[in-house]
Amino acid sequence: MRRNNMRAMQVPHPNGPFELVEREIPAPGAGAVRIKVQACGVCHSDSLTKEGTFPGLQYPRVPGHEVAGVIDKLGPEVSGWEIGQRVGVGWFGGHCGYCDSCRRGDFITCQNGQIAGVTYDGGYADYLIAPAAALALIPGELTAVAAAPLMCAGITTFNALRHSGARPGDLVAILGIGGLGHLGVQFAAKMGFKTVAIARGQDKEPLAKQLGAWHYVDSQAQDPAAELAKLGGAKAILATATSSKAMSAVAGGLSVNGKLMIIGATMEPLDIPPLLLIMRRLSIVGWPSGTSMDSQDTLAFSVLTGVRAMTEVFPLERAAEAYERMMSGRARFRVVLTTGH
């Protein structure tokens, strides 16, 4: 590889194969920085790029929005950042600054929002160009492999829980113990919630308890809503499983004023009786990740409390294998690519 070139794992077209290509190392433009990528998580949302289902995608495209690395070069008009700082980039990849959401300071719902690996090339590469507004500082206590999954799976679960309205001591349920759920159980327990884990099969109970769950419900053998009701009802249920049927089945386990927080992305409709919502004043809320400062809060809280993702690590050149491992659902629980930097 020539000195001024880098490796990138690109998708040439919708549903195309991963291609390991050599590209010239890019220079950051105004307001952006260049990051030397050390690790990049492989997230289920990367399928939007791989399969071409996100509107307006341009190809070839390099996926990856769970990035951990080091600032390598500053673009013009960048202040407050220095070369050598350890930074991460997550689902929030920048905002326009002028739409109604941005003018209200609600950058994560920016109508022209940017996403690493979707609207611009992401972290399946040796280097990444990203807006300075998208950067989160990585604490020294976290390795790049530990930090990367927290930039999407971590922030999404942590940020949803801290906006759920639940208080320490309240009963909070986590639906699903996968890439999101195994972090959700940890965050909920460390936040002081009486944490109930809900998943399919008795075999997941030991892990749920190990992660901090106070109680476990096997949704194959038990009615999860009835089990939650026996425990007094949940103040909040964090739905991480990508199953609308499973989400619908737990809603009846919410207590009065309870909230179903949905972060498991699915296009299937929910089947929840409106009368149930009315009689208990229940809420159903979606939660989209968070800003770069929310990511920084997630990283800091993880250091403070010891929350860590369980990871399987692959080198960059095995990205296709890593992606298939993630998509198979057999990974325990987050897959991370490393560049060797």
PENOR-V549448 format. One record per helix or strand of 2 or more residues. SS is the DSSP state (helix for helix, strand for strand). FROM is the first residue (numbers start at 1). LEN is the number of residues. Records with the same first field share a line. If there is no record, write none. Layout:
SS = FROM-LEN  FROM-LEN
//
This chain:
strand = 5-7  18-7  32-11  61-2  66-9  86-4  127-5  136-2  171-5  194-6  215-4  234-6  254-9  283-4  311-5  334-5
helix = 44-8  100-4  107-3  132-3  144-8  153-10  181-10  202-10  224-7  244-10  274-7  292-14  316-13
//
